[in-house]
């Protein structure tokens, strides 16, 4: 039996998910529901669920991500699955960076949510193609930025202090 905590600031969504997951997955038990990131952390500490299904935006724009970071730091064995209405690259990347095992949009069917929960419990991370593409794009952007920084450092290492001062003044708008 997989013990699930659902965290979302909208009671209707929590109730819907709880009912739908119970209807299509007898092996998942919803042990509790949280209306905020801080409540999700407190309930996780008290109940130690196997999986936390966490909304990103609750009491703040990133309350779910902040809560997942705390949960992952304190209980790395507890799997966090991000649930969001947003397909925002920044939220998605931040969620994965703090330890999310999956990122699901709220328009997913209950069966897709259950499938994601099953995958994270088996430690078989299943990235949706659009998520994988965004992670690859971000990695490529970071590699390009790294290359540019290395080129800048090579130039800066070769110039004198007075040449550097001239460059700084030109950058600041002086002629």
N, C-alpha and C positions, 0 to 999 in steps of 0.2 A: 504494500500500500504506500503510495506516494503522498506525503503530507504537504499540502499547498497553502500558502498564505497569499491572499489577494490584496494588493494595495492600490487604491484609486480614490481620488477625492469625490467622485460622483457615486452616490449610493446606488443609483439605478444600474450603473455599469458593473459595480461589484456584485449586486444581486443577480444580474443577467449572467455574468461569467460563472458565478458559483452554481447556478441552476443548470446552465448549459454544459459545463464541464462534468457535473454530477450525472447528467443524463447520458452523456456519450462516453464516459470513462469511469467504470466501476473501480478501477485500480487507483483513482486519485480521490483523496478526501480533503476538502477545504476545511482546514482547522481553524481559520479565523480570517477576518477582513480588517483592513486598516484604511483610515480616511486621510492619512498624511504620511509623509516620509518618517517623521519622528515617531509616530505611532507604529509604523512598520518595523522600525528598529527595536522599539520596546517589545512588541509582540514576538519578534524573532528571538530576542534574548530570552523571553519567557517560554516560548513554545518550541523553539528549535525545529522549524519545518524543514523539509527536504528542499523545497523550491519556494522562492518568493516571486510572484508575478507582479511587477512593479511599474506603475505609471510614472512617466518622467515628470510631468508638471502637476504639482499638487499645491501645497501652501506657498511654494515659490516656483519659478520657471524650471529649476533643476532639482527640486526636492527629492525626486526618485533617484536621480543619479547620485546625489549626496548620500542618501540613505544606503544605496547599494555599496558605495565605497566603504561605509562603516561596517555594514554586514559582512562584506568580503574580507575586510581586515580582521574582524573579530571571529568570524566563522567561515573560513575559506572553503569548507566542505559543503556549505549551503549554496545551492545554485540560484542565481538571480536571472530572471528573464524579464527583459524590458518590454513594456507594453506602452505604445504611444500612438497618438493620432498623427504625429509628425513623422515625415520621412526626411527630416533635417539631418544633413551630413554631420554637423557639429554635435548634435545630441547623440547620434548613433555612435560616432567615434568615441565620444566621452564615456558613453555607457560601456562600450567594450573595454576601454582603457581602465575603468574602475573595477572590472571583473564580471560584467554581464556575459552570460553564456549564449544568449540569443536576443534578437531585437525583432519584436513582432508589432505590426501595425494593428490598430484596433479594428480595422475592417476585415481582419482575418476571421475565418470561420472558427467555431469552437473546435472542430476536428483538427484544424491546422495548429491551433494553440496546444491542444493535447499532444499532437505529434511533436511539437517543439519541446514540450515538457519531457516527453519520453526520450527524445534525443539527448537533452542535457543530462538526464539521469543516467544515461548509458555512456556519457562523455563522448558522444559523437556529434560534435558541433556541425550543424547543417546551416551554412550561410545561404541566404537567398541570393540569387544571381545579382540583383541590384545592390545588395549590401556588399558582396564581394567586389563588385566593380568600383564602388565608392572607396573601399579600403585600398584597392590597388591604385586608384587615382591619387589618393592622399599620400601613399607611399612614394609614388612617382614624383609628386610635387615636393615632398620632403627631400628626395634624392637630388632633384634639380636645385632646390634652395641650398643644399649642402655643397653642391658643386660651385654655385655662385659665391658662397661664403669662402670656400677654399681659394677661389681665384682672387677675391678681394684681399684675403690675408696674404697671399703671395705678393701682391702689389704693395701692400702696406709694409711688409717686412723689408722691402727693397728701398723704400724711400727714406729720406732723412727727416729729422724732426721739423725743419723749416718747410720742406716740401709737404709734409703732412698738414702743417698749420695753414699753408696756402690752399690746399684742397678743402680743409674745413671751412675756411673763409668763403671760398667759391660756393660751397654747398649752402652756406648761410646767406648767400645772395650778394656777396661783395664782388666787386670787379677787380 
